[in-house]
């Protein structure tokens, strides 16, 4: 989210080159959140703006053919009660998520 798509792609390419068969967790956000974040003139937005997002975890596979999308979790999957208490109206589909990925390895 803090990097541009080409920067994310470059980083994932380097990780896939270096860590054959490795698994990783990656936090991503949606393009909707990126756009909404740009609308706020805050100190955070000026110094750490969101640059990139994806709507579906499977989209990450398009960045490198060696990336296998396993599954994803959403923060709201485990904190529904806190979301209600805080009166957060952001929909599950519009929030950040954690992707579980695997890089192709020697035996793949």
C-alpha positions as a Python dict, from the first residue, in 0.01 Angstrom:
ca = {
    (1, 'X'): (0, 0, 0),
    (2, 'X'): (289, 239, 66),
    (3, 'X'): (468, 146, -257),
    (4, 'X'): (372, 187, -621),
    (5, 'X'): (274, -123, -815),
    (6, 'X'): (603, -140, -1005),
    (7, 'X'): (794, -123, -675),
    (8, 'X'): (586, -405, -527),
    (9, 'X'): (641, -611, -840),
    (10, 'X'): (1017, -553, -828),
    (11, 'X'): (1035, -650, -461),
    (12, 'X'): (830, -967, -512),
    (13, 'X'): (1046, -1061, -812),
    (14, 'X'): (1360, -1031, -598),
    (15, 'X'): (1204, -1234, -318),
    (16, 'X'): (1096, -1504, -563),
    (17, 'X'): (1453, -1515, -702),
    (18, 'X'): (1610, -1544, -358),
    (19, 'X'): (1366, -1757, -159),
    (20, 'X'): (1255, -2050, -371),
    (21, 'X'): (970, -2237, -205),
    (22, 'X'): (932, -1977, 71),
    (23, 'X'): (599, -1866, 210),
    (24, 'X'): (510, -1517, 322),
    (25, 'X'): (236, -1298, 460),
    (26, 'X'): (178, -965, 287),
    (27, 'X'): (-48, -684, 398),
    (28, 'X'): (-236, -513, 118),
    (29, 'X'): (-525, -274, 90),
    (30, 'X'): (-784, -205, -176),
    (31, 'X'): (-778, 62, -442),
    (32, 'X'): (-1089, 209, -277),
    (33, 'X'): (-895, 271, 43),
    (34, 'X'): (-606, 422, -156),
    (35, 'X'): (-844, 668, -322),
    (36, 'X'): (-1019, 757, 3),
    (37, 'X'): (-684, 810, 175),
    (38, 'X'): (-583, 1063, -93),
    (39, 'X'): (-889, 1274, -15),
    (40, 'X'): (-768, 1352, 337),
    (41, 'X'): (-521, 1632, 389),
    (42, 'X'): (-348, 1488, 690),
    (43, 'X'): (11, 1470, 802),
    (44, 'X'): (2, 1094, 751),
    (45, 'X'): (-116, 1130, 391),
    (46, 'X'): (159, 1381, 313),
    (47, 'X'): (443, 1171, 458),
    (48, 'X'): (320, 813, 406),
    (49, 'X'): (60, 815, 128),
    (50, 'X'): (-105, 497, 8),
    (51, 'X'): (13, 427, -346),
    (52, 'X'): (-137, 98, -459),
    (53, 'X'): (-407, -151, -379),
    (54, 'X'): (-577, -461, -514),
    (55, 'X'): (-939, -565, -499),
    (56, 'X'): (-878, -939, -477),
    (57, 'X'): (-584, -1131, -333),
    (58, 'X'): (-553, -1344, -646),
    (59, 'X'): (-446, -1032, -837),
    (60, 'X'): (-104, -1061, -671),
    (61, 'X'): (-27, -1363, -894),
    (62, 'X'): (-25, -1131, -1196),
    (63, 'X'): (288, -959, -1063),
    (64, 'X'): (507, -1271, -1098),
    (65, 'X'): (421, -1617, -1233),
    (66, 'X'): (618, -1774, -945),
    (67, 'X'): (376, -1637, -685),
    (68, 'X'): (101, -1869, -570),
    (69, 'X'): (-189, -1712, -382),
    (70, 'X'): (-293, -1947, -99),
    (71, 'X'): (-559, -1751, 93),
    (72, 'X'): (-631, -1418, 255),
    (73, 'X'): (-761, -1291, 587),
    (74, 'X'): (-938, -970, 659),
    (75, 'X'): (-893, -778, 983),
    (76, 'X'): (-1268, -775, 1027),
    (77, 'X'): (-1284, -1156, 1018),
    (78, 'X'): (-1159, -1159, 1377),
    (79, 'X'): (-1266, -822, 1514),
    (80, 'X'): (-1631, -784, 1419),
    (81, 'X'): (-1723, -685, 1773),
    (82, 'X'): (-1460, -410, 1784),
    (83, 'X'): (-1577, -277, 1449),
    (84, 'X'): (-1931, -250, 1583),
    (85, 'X'): (-1816, -89, 1909),
    (86, 'X'): (-1615, 173, 1721),
    (87, 'X'): (-1900, 228, 1475),
    (88, 'X'): (-1666, 164, 1182),
    (89, 'X'): (-1863, 167, 861),
    (90, 'X'): (-1586, 50, 630),
    (91, 'X'): (-1701, -265, 456),
    (92, 'X'): (-1498, -583, 480),
    (93, 'X'): (-1430, -574, 105),
    (94, 'X'): (-1285, -224, 132),
    (95, 'X'): (-1038, -285, 412),
    (96, 'X'): (-682, -407, 443),
    (97, 'X'): (-611, -776, 438),
    (98, 'X'): (-329, -1022, 486),
    (99, 'X'): (-234, -1243, 191),
    (100, 'X'): (-73, -1582, 239),
    (101, 'X'): (160, -1648, -57),
    (102, 'X'): (410, -1907, -167),
    (103, 'X'): (697, -1867, -411),
    (104, 'X'): (759, -2148, -658),
    (105, 'X'): (1047, -2366, -541),
    (106, 'X'): (1291, -2623, -669),
    (107, 'X'): (1034, -2900, -663),
    (108, 'X'): (743, -2709, -817),
}
